[in-house]
Amino acid sequence: QVQLQESGPGLVKPSETLSLTCAVSGDSINNYYWSWIRQPPGKTLEWIGFVHHSGSTNYSPSLKSRVTISMDRSKNQFSLRLTSVTAADTAMYYCARVASSTLWYFALWGRGTLVTVSS
Amino acid sequence: EVVMTQSPATLSVSPGERATLSCRASQNINYNLAWYQHKRGQAPRLLMSGVSARATGVPARFSGSGSGTEFTLTIDSLQSEDSAVYYCQQYDKWPPLTFGGGTKVEIK
């Protein structure tokens, strides 16, 4: 059974960098594209971007200047880095597996981790 | 950016009744629409892709229809465990991939 587990600091100070990791168990991360999605309190889901083991990435235009998604194949995990955070980046952050290289919906999700941006 | 609009925001349905959820796209997205079910504290769950293809393990009482810009998720014979927030997502024109605002289904 494939499982995704997000981890990282629950509190980040404004202007600092948010860093999260998604550990994948039950499957190799080499087999799919992997994505980050977030949901601010009271708002809908927002796609952040995805990564592939080939090195290919794609980011939401609204976050592109601040986001890096990378992969650690030795640990079978992938990571999110979001720089210069503000209160608007407070959200539940989910990692997810993309269905395929031609079908860009999310077949499997993690439970999410709450990140609060506050001093 | 394709804007996805879901209605109603909240739907209150009696057990055994039918729930009809709507999702509208601001542009033609063909059949590239997925539906998710999200229960509080759990991982969101894929219900449907390609408008009407149920994901593995999804009961047959869930069905999807539509094309272009208008889509519907129908839950027949609603059960208590169907209480959740339902989101649609388009994957036709991106970046960005976009989601609707969600419909909360409550059991009367």
Interface residues (C-beta under 8 A of the other chain):
Chain A: L4 T44 L45 E46 W47 N58 Y59 S60 P61 S62 Y94 A96 A99 L103 W104 Y105 F106 A107 L108 W109 G110 R111 G112
Chain B: A34 Y36 G41 Q42 A43 P44 R45 L46 S49 G50 A55 Y87 Q89 Y91 W94 P95 P96 L97 T98 F99 G100 G101 G102
